[in-house]
């Protein structure tokens, strides 16, 4: 029973974190997934999140087998 957690691009580099698996029983929302892996580190204000390849909010629920992905803010023009 696991949640697959992925970090992308500059977010991955800045936080010095690699993809992880988290026991599904330890987190009920995306925010709890973040907290279990990064503790008190505040998520960037405009960070993007996806659950199973669908954009989501930090309060989105997570379940066993889900993939949670964290992306840095998108910039460009």
PQR file with spaces between the fields and no chain letter, atoms N, CA, C, O and H, PARSE charges and radii, in Angstrom:
ATOM       1  N    UNK     1       0.838   -1.173    0.000 -0.4000 1.5000
ATOM       2  CA   UNK     1       0.000    0.000    0.000 -0.0000 2.0000
ATOM       3  C    UNK     1       0.891    1.247    0.000  0.5500 1.7000
ATOM       4  O    UNK     1       1.402    1.662    1.041 -0.5500 1.4000
ATOM       5  N    UNK     2       1.065    1.832   -1.184 -0.4000 1.5000
ATOM       6  CA   UNK     2       1.974    2.973   -1.273 -0.0000 2.0000
ATOM       7  C    UNK     2       1.411    4.079   -2.153  0.5500 1.7000
ATOM       8  O    UNK     2       0.559    3.855   -3.012 -0.5500 1.4000
ATOM       9  H    UNK     2       0.651    1.495   -2.029  0.4000 1.0000
ATOM      10  N    UNK     3       1.913    5.263   -1.908 -0.4000 1.5000
ATOM      11  CA   UNK     3       1.678    6.426   -2.758 -0.0000 2.0000
ATOM      12  C    UNK     3       3.018    6.748   -3.400  0.5500 1.7000
ATOM      13  O    UNK     3       4.025    6.871   -2.703 -0.5500 1.4000
ATOM      14  H    UNK     3       2.605    5.445   -1.210  0.4000 1.0000
ATOM      15  N    UNK     4       3.041    6.883   -4.704 -0.4000 1.5000
ATOM      16  CA   UNK     4       4.262    7.186   -5.436 -0.0000 2.0000
ATOM      17  C    UNK     4       4.378    8.708   -5.551  0.5500 1.7000
ATOM      18  O    UNK     4       3.451    9.368   -6.021 -0.5500 1.4000
ATOM      19  H    UNK     4       2.223    6.783   -5.270  0.4000 1.0000
ATOM      20  N    UNK     5       5.505    9.259   -5.127 -0.4000 1.5000
ATOM      21  CA   UNK     5       5.685   10.706   -5.078 -0.0000 2.0000
ATOM      22  C    UNK     5       6.847   11.101   -5.978  0.5500 1.7000
ATOM      23  O    UNK     5       7.943   10.549   -5.878 -0.5500 1.4000
ATOM      24  H    UNK     5       6.258    8.723   -4.745  0.4000 1.0000
ATOM      25  N    UNK     6       6.590   12.072   -6.866 -0.4000 1.5000
ATOM      26  CA   UNK     6       7.610   12.520   -7.820 -0.0000 2.0000
ATOM      27  C    UNK     6       7.790   14.027   -7.705  0.5500 1.7000
ATOM      28  O    UNK     6       6.836   14.772   -7.481 -0.5500 1.4000
ATOM      29  H    UNK     6       5.700   12.520   -6.948  0.4000 1.0000
ATOM      30  N    UNK     7       9.026   14.452   -7.864 -0.4000 1.5000
ATOM      31  CA   UNK     7       9.388   15.870   -7.862 -0.0000 2.0000
ATOM      32  C    UNK     7      10.068   16.165   -9.189  0.5500 1.7000
ATOM      33  O    UNK     7      10.859   15.356   -9.673 -0.5500 1.4000
ATOM      34  H    UNK     7       9.801   13.847   -8.046  0.4000 1.0000
ATOM      35  N    UNK     8       9.763   17.330   -9.790 -0.4000 1.5000
ATOM      36  CA   UNK     8      10.275   17.621  -11.118 -0.0000 2.0000
ATOM      37  C    UNK     8      11.092   18.908  -11.173  0.5500 1.7000
ATOM      38  O    UNK     8      10.882   19.846  -10.405 -0.5500 1.4000
ATOM      39  H    UNK     8       9.120   17.987   -9.397  0.4000 1.0000
ATOM      40  N    UNK     9      12.033   18.909  -12.116 -0.4000 1.5000
ATOM      41  CA   UNK     9      12.802   20.074  -12.553 -0.0000 2.0000
ATOM      42  C    UNK     9      13.468   20.818  -11.387  0.5500 1.7000
ATOM      43  O    UNK     9      14.049   20.196  -10.498 -0.5500 1.4000
ATOM      44  H    UNK     9      12.204   18.146  -12.740  0.4000 1.0000
ATOM      45  N    UNK    10      13.379   22.138  -11.401 -0.4000 1.5000
ATOM      46  CA   UNK    10      14.088   22.946  -10.409 -0.0000 2.0000
ATOM      47  C    UNK    10      13.593   22.683   -8.990  0.5500 1.7000
ATOM      48  O    UNK    10      14.346   22.863   -8.033 -0.5500 1.4000
ATOM      49  H    UNK    10      12.906   22.644  -12.124  0.4000 1.0000
ATOM      50  N    UNK    11      12.363   22.268   -8.843 -0.4000 1.5000
ATOM      51  CA   UNK    11      11.838   21.947   -7.520 -0.0000 2.0000
ATOM      52  C    UNK    11      12.618   20.770   -6.927  0.5500 1.7000
ATOM      53  O    UNK    11      12.986   20.785   -5.752 -0.5500 1.4000
ATOM      54  H    UNK    11      11.752   22.122   -9.621  0.4000 1.0000
ATOM      55  N    UNK    12      12.857   19.783   -7.730 -0.4000 1.5000
ATOM      56  CA   UNK    12      13.621   18.610   -7.306 -0.0000 2.0000
ATOM      57  C    UNK    12      15.040   19.011   -6.911  0.5500 1.7000
ATOM      58  O    UNK    12      15.563   18.558   -5.892 -0.5500 1.4000
ATOM      59  H    UNK    12      12.558   19.771   -8.684  0.4000 1.0000
ATOM      60  N    UNK    13      15.652   19.861   -7.724 -0.4000 1.5000
ATOM      61  CA   UNK    13      17.027   20.283   -7.462 -0.0000 2.0000
ATOM      62  C    UNK    13      17.119   21.179   -6.233  0.5500 1.7000
ATOM      63  O    UNK    13      18.005   20.999   -5.398 -0.5500 1.4000
ATOM      64  H    UNK    13      15.227   20.228   -8.552  0.4000 1.0000
ATOM      65  N    UNK    14      16.219   22.131   -6.121 -0.4000 1.5000
ATOM      66  CA   UNK    14      16.264   23.081   -5.007 -0.0000 2.0000
ATOM      67  C    UNK    14      16.034   22.390   -3.668  0.5500 1.7000
ATOM      68  O    UNK    14      16.673   22.735   -2.674 -0.5500 1.4000
ATOM      69  H    UNK    14      15.500   22.278   -6.800  0.4000 1.0000
ATOM      70  N    UNK    15      15.132   21.425   -3.633 -0.4000 1.5000
ATOM      71  CA   UNK    15      14.813   20.727   -2.392 -0.0000 2.0000
ATOM      72  C    UNK    15      15.741   19.541   -2.133  0.5500 1.7000
ATOM      73  O    UNK    15      15.733   18.964   -1.046 -0.5500 1.4000
ATOM      74  H    UNK    15      14.613   21.144   -4.440  0.4000 1.0000
ATOM      75  N    UNK    16      16.540   19.184   -3.141 -0.4000 1.5000
ATOM      76  CA   UNK    16      17.452   18.047   -3.052 -0.0000 2.0000
ATOM      77  C    UNK    16      16.708   16.792   -2.590  0.5500 1.7000
ATOM      78  O    UNK    16      17.079   16.138   -1.615 -0.5500 1.4000
ATOM      79  H    UNK    16      16.546   19.653   -4.024  0.4000 1.0000
ATOM      80  N    UNK    17      15.652   16.491   -3.326 -0.4000 1.5000
ATOM      81  CA   UNK    17      14.816   15.347   -2.986 -0.0000 2.0000
ATOM      82  C    UNK    17      14.624   14.488   -4.236  0.5500 1.7000
ATOM      83  O    UNK    17      14.583   14.998   -5.356 -0.5500 1.4000
ATOM      84  H    UNK    17      15.350   17.022   -4.118  0.4000 1.0000
ATOM      85  N    UNK    18      14.511   13.195   -4.026 -0.4000 1.5000
ATOM      86  CA   UNK    18      14.290   12.262   -5.128 -0.0000 2.0000
ATOM      87  C    UNK    18      12.892   11.670   -5.009  0.5500 1.7000
ATOM      88  O    UNK    18      12.229   11.808   -3.981 -0.5500 1.4000
ATOM      89  H    UNK    18      14.545   12.781   -3.116  0.4000 1.0000
ATOM      90  N    UNK    19      12.463   11.017   -6.063 -0.4000 1.5000
ATOM      91  CA   UNK    19      11.164   10.351   -6.038 -0.0000 2.0000
ATOM      92  C    UNK    19      11.131    9.356   -4.880  0.5500 1.7000
ATOM      93  O    UNK    19      12.132    8.719   -4.550 -0.5500 1.4000
ATOM      94  H    UNK    19      13.002   10.904   -6.898  0.4000 1.0000
ATOM      95  N    UNK    20       9.954    9.243   -4.276 -0.4000 1.5000
ATOM      96  CA   UNK    20       9.824    8.385   -3.106 -0.0000 2.0000
ATOM      97  C    UNK    20       8.517    7.622   -3.130  0.5500 1.7000
ATOM      98  O    UNK    20       7.603    7.936   -3.891 -0.5500 1.4000
ATOM      99  H    UNK    20       9.140    9.760   -4.544  0.4000 1.0000
ATOM     100  N    UNK    21       8.451    6.617   -2.284 -0.4000 1.5000
ATOM     101  CA   UNK    21       7.202    5.908   -2.036 -0.0000 2.0000
ATOM     102  C    UNK    21       6.863    6.100   -0.571  0.5500 1.7000
ATOM     103  O    UNK    21       7.728    6.014    0.301 -0.5500 1.4000
ATOM     104  H    UNK    21       9.194    6.362   -1.665  0.4000 1.0000
ATOM     105  N    UNK    22       5.608    6.358   -0.320 -0.4000 1.5000
ATOM     106  CA   UNK    22       5.137    6.675    1.020 -0.0000 2.0000
ATOM     107  C    UNK    22       4.010    5.713    1.363  0.5500 1.7000
ATOM     108  O    UNK    22       3.150    5.438    0.525 -0.5500 1.4000
ATOM     109  H    UNK    22       4.906    6.427   -1.029  0.4000 1.0000
ATOM     110  N    UNK    23       4.008    5.206    2.573 -0.4000 1.5000
ATOM     111  CA   UNK    23       2.923    4.316    2.988 -0.0000 2.0000
ATOM     112  C    UNK    23       1.586    5.053    2.897  0.5500 1.7000
ATOM     113  O    UNK    23       1.452    6.154    3.431 -0.5500 1.4000
ATOM     114  H    UNK    23       4.707    5.428    3.253  0.4000 1.0000
ATOM     115  N    UNK    24       0.616    4.467    2.238 -0.4000 1.5000
ATOM     116  CA   UNK    24      -0.675    5.116    2.017 -0.0000 2.0000
ATOM     117  C    UNK    24      -1.373    5.451    3.328  0.5500 1.7000
ATOM     118  O    UNK    24      -2.162    6.395    3.383 -0.5500 1.4000
ATOM     119  H    UNK    24       0.725    3.572    1.805  0.4000 1.0000
ATOM     120  N    UNK    25      -1.102    4.709    4.359 -0.4000 1.5000
ATOM     121  CA   UNK    25      -1.771    4.949    5.640 -0.0000 2.0000
ATOM     122  C    UNK    25      -1.252    6.190    6.365  0.5500 1.7000
ATOM     123  O    UNK    25      -1.831    6.604    7.369 -0.5500 1.4000
ATOM     124  H    UNK    25      -0.462    3.942    4.315  0.4000 1.0000
ATOM     125  N    UNK    26      -0.165    6.790    5.868 -0.4000 1.5000
ATOM     126  CA   UNK    26       0.433    7.932    6.569 -0.0000 2.0000
ATOM     127  C    UNK    26      -0.015    9.284    6.040  0.5500 1.7000
ATOM     128  O    UNK    26       0.333   10.311    6.622 -0.5500 1.4000
ATOM     129  H    UNK    26       0.306    6.453    5.052  0.4000 1.0000
ATOM     130  N    UNK    27      -0.775    9.315    4.957 -0.4000 1.5000
ATOM     131  CA   UNK    27      -1.200   10.598    4.386 -0.0000 2.0000
ATOM     132  C    UNK    27      -2.569   10.459    3.744  0.5500 1.7000
ATOM     133  O    UNK    27      -2.845    9.486    3.041 -0.5500 1.4000
ATOM     134  H    UNK    27      -1.058    8.481    4.484  0.4000 1.0000
ATOM     135  N    UNK    28      -3.428   11.453    3.996 -0.4000 1.5000
ATOM     136  CA   UNK    28      -4.775   11.436    3.429 -0.0000 2.0000
ATOM     137  C    UNK    28      -4.958   12.500    2.355  0.5500 1.7000
ATOM     138  O    UNK    28      -5.888   12.417    1.553 -0.5500 1.4000
ATOM     139  H    UNK    28      -3.204   12.243    4.567  0.4000 1.0000
ATOM     140  N    UNK    29      -4.070   13.510    2.334 -0.4000 1.5000
ATOM     141  CA   UNK    29      -4.162   14.586    1.347 -0.0000 2.0000
ATOM     142  C    UNK    29      -2.790   14.857    0.749  0.5500 1.7000
ATOM     143  O    UNK    29      -1.772   14.392    1.262 -0.5500 1.4000
ATOM     144  H    UNK    29      -3.315   13.578    2.987  0.4000 1.0000
ATOM     145  N    UNK    30      -2.777   15.609   -0.330 -0.4000 1.5000
ATOM     146  CA   UNK    30      -1.514   16.003   -0.967 -0.0000 2.0000
ATOM     147  C    UNK    30      -0.658   16.798    0.021  0.5500 1.7000
ATOM     148  O    UNK    30       0.554   16.594    0.081 -0.5500 1.4000
ATOM     149  H    UNK    30      -3.604   15.987   -0.746  0.4000 1.0000
ATOM     150  N    UNK    31      -1.260   17.689    0.786 -0.4000 1.5000
ATOM     151  CA   UNK    31      -0.518   18.483    1.773 -0.0000 2.0000
ATOM     152  C    UNK    31       0.167   17.574    2.793  0.5500 1.7000
ATOM     153  O    UNK    31       1.295   17.850    3.203 -0.5500 1.4000
ATOM     154  H    UNK    31      -2.245   17.855    0.737  0.4000 1.0000
ATOM     155  N    UNK    32      -0.489   16.510    3.202 -0.4000 1.5000
ATOM     156  CA   UNK    32       0.112   15.579    4.149 -0.0000 2.0000
ATOM     157  C    UNK    32       1.251   14.797    3.510  0.5500 1.7000
ATOM     158  O    UNK    32       2.230   14.475    4.182 -0.5500 1.4000
ATOM     159  H    UNK    32      -1.405   16.286    2.869  0.4000 1.0000
ATOM     160  N    UNK    33       1.139   14.489    2.225 -0.4000 1.5000
ATOM     161  CA   UNK    33       2.240   13.843    1.508 -0.0000 2.0000
ATOM     162  C    UNK    33       3.461   14.762    1.547  0.5500 1.7000
ATOM     163  O    UNK    33       4.562   14.322    1.878 -0.5500 1.4000
ATOM     164  H    UNK    33       0.343   14.751    1.678  0.4000 1.0000
ATOM     165  N    UNK    34       3.262   16.040    1.208 -0.4000 1.5000
ATOM     166  CA   UNK    34       4.355   17.022    1.238 -0.0000 2.0000
ATOM     167  C    UNK    34       4.988   17.066    2.632  0.5500 1.7000
ATOM     168  O    UNK    34       6.210   17.008    2.768 -0.5500 1.4000
ATOM     169  H    UNK    34       2.368   16.397    0.939  0.4000 1.0000
ATOM     170  N    UNK    35       4.164   17.168    3.644 -0.4000 1.5000
ATOM     171  CA   UNK    35       4.655   17.291    5.019 -0.0000 2.0000
ATOM     172  C    UNK    35       5.419   16.046    5.459  0.5500 1.7000
ATOM     173  O    UNK    35       6.438   16.167    6.138 -0.5500 1.4000
ATOM     174  H    UNK    35       3.171   17.215    3.534  0.4000 1.0000
ATOM     175  N    UNK    36       4.960   14.868    5.095 -0.4000 1.5000
ATOM     176  CA   UNK    36       5.632   13.619    5.497 -0.0000 2.0000
ATOM     177  C    UNK    36       7.018   13.526    4.877  0.5500 1.7000
ATOM     178  O    UNK    36       7.928   12.968    5.490 -0.5500 1.4000
ATOM     179  H    UNK    36       4.132   14.769    4.543  0.4000 1.0000
ATOM     180  N    UNK    37       7.198   14.062    3.673 -0.4000 1.5000
ATOM     181  CA   UNK    37       8.486   13.975    3.002 -0.0000 2.0000
ATOM     182  C    UNK    37       9.389   15.157    3.345  0.5500 1.7000
ATOM     183  O    UNK    37      10.588   14.977    3.553 -0.5500 1.4000
ATOM     184  H    UNK    37       6.460   14.515    3.175  0.4000 1.0000
ATOM     185  N    UNK    38       8.823   16.371    3.408 -0.4000 1.5000
ATOM     186  CA   UNK    38       9.646   17.576    3.553 -0.0000 2.0000
ATOM     187  C    UNK    38       9.473   18.302    4.881  0.5500 1.7000
ATOM     188  O    UNK    38      10.049   19.372    5.076 -0.5500 1.4000
ATOM     189  H    UNK    38       7.849   16.518    3.239  0.4000 1.0000
ATOM     190  N    UNK    39       8.700   17.745    5.784 -0.4000 1.5000
ATOM     191  CA   UNK    39       8.568   18.338    7.113 -0.0000 2.0000
ATOM     192  C    UNK    39       8.000   19.740    7.066  0.5500 1.7000
ATOM     193  O    UNK    39       6.961   19.979    6.450 -0.5500 1.4000
ATOM     194  H    UNK    39       8.232   16.875    5.626  0.4000 1.0000
ATOM     195  N    UNK    40       8.684   20.665    7.718 -0.4000 1.5000
ATOM     196  CA   UNK    40       8.201   22.043    7.839 -0.0000 2.0000
ATOM     197  C    UNK    40       8.525   22.925    6.635  0.5500 1.7000
ATOM     198  O    UNK    40       8.208   24.114    6.650 -0.5500 1.4000
ATOM     199  H    UNK    40       9.528   20.471    8.218  0.4000 1.0000
ATOM     200  N    UNK    41       9.143   22.375    5.602 -0.4000 1.5000
ATOM     201  CA   UNK    41       9.440   23.161    4.407 -0.0000 2.0000
ATOM     202  C    UNK    41       8.137   23.600    3.753  0.5500 1.7000
ATOM     203  O    UNK    41       7.302   22.772    3.391 -0.5500 1.4000
ATOM     204  H    UNK    41       9.400   21.409    5.590  0.4000 1.0000
ATOM     205  N    UNK    42       7.974   24.900    3.606 -0.4000 1.5000
ATOM     206  CA   UNK    42       6.756   25.441    2.994 -0.0000 2.0000
ATOM     207  C    UNK    42       6.758   25.168    1.492  0.5500 1.7000
ATOM     208  O    UNK    42       7.777   25.376    0.833 -0.5500 1.4000
ATOM     209  H    UNK    42       8.652   25.573    3.900  0.4000 1.0000
ATOM     210  N    UNK    43       5.648   24.712    0.948 -0.4000 1.5000
ATOM     211  CA   UNK    43       5.567   24.540   -0.505 -0.0000 2.0000
ATOM     212  C    UNK    43       5.587   25.914   -1.185  0.5500 1.7000
ATOM     213  O    UNK    43       5.029   26.870   -0.646 -0.5500 1.4000
ATOM     214  H    UNK    43       4.821   24.543    1.484  0.4000 1.0000
ATOM     215  N    UNK    44       6.216   26.027   -2.351 -0.4000 1.5000
ATOM     216  CA   UNK    44       6.191   27.293   -3.085 -0.0000 2.0000
ATOM     217  C    UNK    44       4.745   27.717   -3.356  0.5500 1.7000
ATOM     218  O    UNK    44       3.881   26.879   -3.614 -0.5500 1.4000
ATOM     219  H    UNK    44       6.669   25.250   -2.789  0.4000 1.0000
ATOM     220  N    UNK    45       4.497   29.004   -3.296 -0.4000 1.5000
ATOM     221  CA   UNK    45       3.137   29.540   -3.424 -0.0000 2.0000
ATOM     222  C    UNK    45       2.457   29.135   -4.729  0.5500 1.7000
ATOM     223  O    UNK    45       1.258   28.856   -4.734 -0.5500 1.4000
ATOM     224  H    UNK    45       5.198   29.686   -3.087  0.4000 1.0000
ATOM     225  N    UNK    46       3.188   29.098   -5.816 -0.4000 1.5000
ATOM     226  CA   UNK    46       2.557   28.802   -7.104 -0.0000 2.0000
ATOM     227  C    UNK    46       2.998   27.451   -7.669  0.5500 1.7000
ATOM     228  O    UNK    46       3.021   27.259   -8.885 -0.5500 1.4000
ATOM     229  H    UNK    46       4.162   29.324   -5.812  0.4000 1.0000
ATOM     230  N    UNK    47       3.348   26.520   -6.781 -0.4000 1.5000
ATOM     231  CA   UNK    47       3.727   25.179   -7.193 -0.0000 2.0000
ATOM     232  C    UNK    47       2.516   24.467   -7.806  0.5500 1.7000
ATOM     233  O    UNK    47       1.381   24.669   -7.375 -0.5500 1.4000
ATOM     234  H    UNK    47       3.329   26.677   -5.794  0.4000 1.0000
ATOM     235  N    UNK    48       2.769   23.652   -8.793 -0.4000 1.5000
ATOM     236  CA   UNK    48       1.711   22.849   -9.407 -0.0000 2.0000
ATOM     237  C    UNK    48       1.760   21.436   -8.829  0.5500 1.7000
ATOM     238  O    UNK    48       2.830   20.911   -8.522 -0.5500 1.4000
ATOM     239  H    UNK    48       3.691   23.488   -9.144  0.4000 1.0000
ATOM     240  N    UNK    49       0.591   20.839   -8.689 -0.4000 1.5000
ATOM     241  CA   UNK    49       0.465   19.492   -8.130 -0.0000 2.0000
ATOM     242  C    UNK    49      -0.445   18.681   -9.039  0.5500 1.7000
ATOM     243  O    UNK    49      -1.421   19.197   -9.583 -0.5500 1.4000
ATOM     244  H    UNK    49      -0.278   21.265   -8.938  0.4000 1.0000
ATOM     245  N    UNK    50      -0.114   17.413   -9.194 -0.4000 1.5000
ATOM     246  CA   UNK    50      -0.993   16.511   -9.937 -0.0000 2.0000
ATOM     247  C    UNK    50      -1.149   15.211   -9.149  0.5500 1.7000
ATOM     248  O    UNK    50      -0.199   14.722   -8.537 -0.5500 1.4000
ATOM     249  H    UNK    50       0.679   16.995   -8.751  0.4000 1.0000
ATOM     250  N    UNK    51      -2.355   14.668   -9.176 -0.4000 1.5000
ATOM     251  CA   UNK    51      -2.621   13.345   -8.621 -0.0000 2.0000
ATOM     252  C    UNK    51      -3.088   12.489   -9.787  0.5500 1.7000
ATOM     253  O    UNK    51      -4.108   12.769  -10.417 -0.5500 1.4000
ATOM     254  H    UNK    51      -3.126   15.066   -9.673  0.4000 1.0000
ATOM     255  N    UNK    52      -2.323   11.445  -10.060 -0.4000 1.5000
ATOM     256  CA   UNK    52      -2.617   10.555  -11.189 -0.0000 2.0000
ATOM     257  C    UNK    52      -2.768   11.337  -12.497  0.5500 1.7000
ATOM     258  O    UNK    52      -3.694   11.110  -13.276 -0.5500 1.4000
ATOM     259  H    UNK    52      -1.494   11.218   -9.549  0.4000 1.0000
ATOM     260  N    UNK    53      -1.829   12.263  -12.715 -0.4000 1.5000
ATOM     261  CA   UNK    53      -1.734   13.057  -13.945 -0.0000 2.0000
ATOM     262  C    UNK    53      -2.884   14.029  -14.152  0.5500 1.7000
ATOM     263  O    UNK    53      -3.112   14.486  -15.271 -0.5500 1.4000
ATOM     264  H    UNK    53      -1.077   12.448  -12.083  0.4000 1.0000
ATOM     265  N    UNK    54      -3.607   14.349  -13.091 -0.4000 1.5000
ATOM     266  CA   UNK    54      -4.676   15.353  -13.136 -0.0000 2.0000
ATOM     267  C    UNK    54      -4.305   16.458  -12.157  0.5500 1.7000
ATOM     268  O    UNK    54      -3.985   16.183  -11.001 -0.5500 1.4000
ATOM     269  H    UNK    54      -3.421   13.977  -12.182  0.4000 1.0000
ATOM     270  N    UNK    55      -4.348   17.710  -12.615 -0.4000 1.5000
ATOM     271  CA   UNK    55      -4.028   18.811  -11.708 -0.0000 2.0000
ATOM     272  C    UNK    55      -4.912   18.752  -10.472  0.5500 1.7000
ATOM     273  O    UNK    55      -6.095   18.424  -10.548 -0.5500 1.4000
ATOM     274  H    UNK    55      -4.608   17.934  -13.555  0.4000 1.0000
ATOM     275  N    UNK    56      -4.311   19.077   -9.333 -0.4000 1.5000
ATOM     276  CA   UNK    56      -5.017   18.992   -8.053 -0.0000 2.0000
ATOM     277  C    UNK    56      -4.544   20.109   -7.129  0.5500 1.7000
ATOM     278  O    UNK    56      -3.569   20.801   -7.421 -0.5500 1.4000
ATOM     279  H    UNK    56      -3.350   19.344   -9.272  0.4000 1.0000
ATOM     280  N    UNK    57      -5.244   20.274   -6.018 -0.4000 1.5000
ATOM     281  CA   UNK    57      -4.875   21.214   -4.969 -0.0000 2.0000
ATOM     282  C    UNK    57      -4.213   20.451   -3.836  0.5500 1.7000
ATOM     283  O    UNK    57      -4.245   19.221   -3.793 -0.5500 1.4000
ATOM     284  H    UNK    57      -6.036   19.712   -5.781  0.4000 1.0000
ATOM     285  N    UNK    58      -3.611   21.202   -2.915 -0.4000 1.5000
ATOM     286  CA   UNK    58      -2.971   20.572   -1.764 -0.0000 2.0000
ATOM     287  C    UNK    58      -3.957   19.825   -0.875  0.5500 1.7000
ATOM     288  O    UNK    58      -3.561   18.916   -0.146 -0.5500 1.4000
ATOM     289  H    UNK    58      -3.586   22.201   -2.949  0.4000 1.0000
ATOM     290  N    UNK    59      -5.230   20.194   -0.924 -0.4000 1.5000
ATOM     291  CA   UNK    59      -6.212   19.507   -0.081 -0.0000 2.0000
ATOM     292  C    UNK    59      -6.868   18.307   -0.781  0.5500 1.7000
ATOM     293  O    UNK    59      -7.804   17.713   -0.246 -0.5500 1.4000
ATOM     294  H    UNK    59      -5.551   20.933   -1.516  0.4000 1.0000
ATOM     295  N    UNK    60      -6.379   17.956   -1.967 -0.4000 1.5000
ATOM     296  CA   UNK    60      -6.921   16.809   -2.697 -0.0000 2.0000
ATOM     297  C    UNK    60      -6.614   15.515   -1.940  0.5500 1.7000
ATOM     298  O    UNK    60      -5.522   15.359   -1.396 -0.5500 1.4000
ATOM     299  H    UNK    60      -5.619   18.438   -2.401  0.4000 1.0000
ATOM     300  N    UNK    61      -7.566   14.596   -1.906 -0.4000 1.5000
ATOM     301  CA   UNK    61      -7.323   13.322   -1.219 -0.0000 2.0000
ATOM     302  C    UNK    61      -6.382   12.428   -2.026  0.5500 1.7000
ATOM     303  O    UNK    61      -6.327   12.512   -3.253 -0.5500 1.4000
ATOM     304  H    UNK    61      -8.453   14.723   -2.349  0.4000 1.0000
ATOM     305  N    UNK    62      -5.649   11.578   -1.324 -0.4000 1.5000
ATOM     306  CA   UNK    62      -4.795   10.579   -1.962 -0.0000 2.0000
ATOM     307  C    UNK    62      -5.145    9.206   -1.395  0.5500 1.7000
ATOM     308  O    UNK    62      -5.566    9.067   -0.247 -0.5500 1.4000
ATOM     309  H    UNK    62      -5.693   11.510   -0.327  0.4000 1.0000
ATOM     310  N    UNK    63      -4.955    8.199   -2.244 -0.4000 1.5000
ATOM     311  CA   UNK    63      -5.271    6.832   -1.855 -0.0000 2.0000
ATOM     312  C    UNK    63      -4.146    5.893   -2.280  0.5500 1.7000
ATOM     313  O    UNK    63      -3.245    6.268   -3.030 -0.5500 1.4000
ATOM     314  H    UNK    63      -4.613    8.311   -3.177  0.4000 1.0000
ATOM     315  N    UNK    64      -4.227    4.694   -1.791 -0.4000 1.5000
ATOM     316  CA   UNK    64      -3.255    3.666   -2.132 -0.0000 2.0000
ATOM     317  C    UNK    64      -3.117    3.554   -3.650  0.5500 1.7000
ATOM     318  O    UNK    64      -4.114    3.492   -4.370 -0.5500 1.4000
ATOM     319  H    UNK    64      -4.959    4.390   -1.182  0.4000 1.0000
ATOM     320  N    UNK    65      -1.885    3.530   -4.122 -0.4000 1.5000
ATOM     321  CA   UNK    65      -1.606    3.368   -5.542 -0.0000 2.0000
ATOM     322  C    UNK    65      -1.547    4.670   -6.321  0.5500 1.7000
ATOM     323  O    UNK    65      -1.159    4.661   -7.489 -0.5500 1.4000
ATOM     324  H    UNK    65      -1.076    3.581   -3.537  0.4000 1.0000
ATOM     325  N    UNK    66      -1.921    5.793   -5.710 -0.4000 1.5000
ATOM     326  CA   UNK    66      -1.889    7.083   -6.409 -0.0000 2.0000
ATOM     327  C    UNK    66      -0.455    7.532   -6.675  0.5500 1.7000
ATOM     328  O    UNK    66       0.477    7.158   -5.964 -0.5500 1.4000
ATOM     329  H    UNK    66      -2.237    5.800   -4.761  0.4000 1.0000
ATOM     330  N    UNK    67      -0.308    8.338   -7.711 -0.4000 1.5000
ATOM     331  CA   UNK    67       0.951    9.034   -7.984 -0.0000 2.0000
ATOM     332  C    UNK    67       0.703   10.513   -7.727  0.5500 1.7000
ATOM     333  O    UNK    67      -0.220   11.102   -8.290 -0.5500 1.4000
ATOM     334  H    UNK    67      -1.065    8.642   -8.289  0.4000 1.0000
ATOM     335  N    UNK    68       1.525   11.106   -6.881 -0.4000 1.5000
ATOM     336  CA   UNK    68       1.458   12.526   -6.586 -0.0000 2.0000
ATOM     337  C    UNK    68       2.707   13.168   -7.173  0.5500 1.7000
ATOM     338  O    UNK    68       3.821   12.729   -6.887 -0.5500 1.4000
ATOM     339  H    UNK    68       2.275   10.628   -6.424  0.4000 1.0000
ATOM     340  N    UNK    69       2.535   14.187   -7.978 -0.4000 1.5000
ATOM     341  CA   UNK    69       3.668   14.861   -8.623 -0.0000 2.0000
ATOM     342  C    UNK    69       3.664   16.338   -8.251  0.5500 1.7000
ATOM     343  O    UNK    69       2.626   16.999   -8.254 -0.5500 1.4000
ATOM     344  H    UNK    69       1.630   14.543   -8.211  0.4000 1.0000
ATOM     345  N    UNK    70       4.855   16.835   -7.932 -0.4000 1.5000
ATOM     346  CA   UNK    70       5.051   18.243   -7.594 -0.0000 2.0000
ATOM     347  C    UNK    70       5.908   18.887   -8.678  0.5500 1.7000
ATOM     348  O    UNK    70       6.978   18.381   -9.014 -0.5500 1.4000
ATOM     349  H    UNK    70       5.699   16.299   -7.929  0.4000 1.0000
ATOM     350  N    UNK    71       5.430   20.012   -9.225 -0.4000 1.5000
ATOM     351  CA   UNK    71       6.106   20.710  -10.307 -0.0000 2.0000
ATOM     352  C    UNK    71       6.440   22.144   -9.881  0.5500 1.7000
ATOM     353  O    UNK    71       5.667   22.764   -9.151 -0.5500 1.4000
ATOM     354  H    UNK    71       4.560   20.423   -8.952  0.4000 1.0000
ATOM     355  N    UNK    72       7.575   22.671  -10.327 -0.4000 1.5000
ATOM     356  CA   UNK    72       7.872   24.071  -10.010 -0.0000 2.0000
ATOM     357  C    UNK    72       6.907   24.988  -10.766  0.5500 1.7000
ATOM     358  O    UNK    72       6.251   24.570  -11.720 -0.5500 1.4000
ATOM     359  H    UNK    72       8.203   22.167  -10.920  0.4000 1.0000
ATOM     360  N    UNK    73       6.834   26.223  -10.329 -0.4000 1.5000
ATOM     361  CA   UNK    73       5.997   27.187  -11.048 -0.0000 2.0000
ATOM     362  C    UNK    73       6.420   27.275  -12.512  0.5500 1.7000
ATOM     363  O    UNK    73       7.607   27.213  -12.832 -0.5500 1.4000
ATOM     364  H    UNK    73       7.367   26.562   -9.553  0.4000 1.0000
ATOM     365  N    UNK    74       5.451   27.417  -13.378 -0.4000 1.5000
ATOM     366  CA   UNK    74       5.724   27.532  -14.810 -0.0000 2.0000
ATOM     367  C    UNK    74       5.939   28.999  -15.138  0.5500 1.7000
ATOM     368  O    UNK    74       5.141   29.860  -14.768 -0.5500 1.4000
ATOM     369  H    UNK    74       4.487   27.468  -13.119  0.4000 1.0000
ATOM     370  N    UNK    75       7.030   29.267  -15.837 -0.4000 1.5000
ATOM     371  CA   UNK    75       7.314   30.650  -16.262 -0.0000 2.0000
ATOM     372  C    UNK    75       7.658   30.632  -17.736  0.5500 1.7000
ATOM     373  O    UNK    75       7.891   29.575  -18.322 -0.5500 1.4000
ATOM     374  H    UNK    75       7.679   28.568  -16.137  0.4000 1.0000
ATOM     375  N    UNK    76       7.687   31.775  -18.307 -0.4000 1.5000
ATOM     376  CA   UNK    76       8.062   31.873  -19.706 -0.0000 2.0000
ATOM     377  C    UNK    76       7.170   32.838  -20.431  0.5500 1.7000
ATOM     378  O    UNK    76       6.315   33.495  -19.837 -0.5500 1.4000
ATOM     379  H    UNK    76       7.499   32.634  -17.831  0.4000 1.0000
ATOM     380  N    UNK    77       7.376   32.913  -21.688 -0.4000 1.5000
ATOM     381  CA   UNK    77       6.561   33.855  -22.425 -0.0000 2.0000
ATOM     382  C    UNK    77       6.511   33.571  -23.885  0.5500 1.7000
ATOM     383  O    UNK    77       5.853   34.295  -24.632 -0.5500 1.4000
ATOM     384  H    UNK    77       8.071   32.379  -22.170  0.4000 1.0000
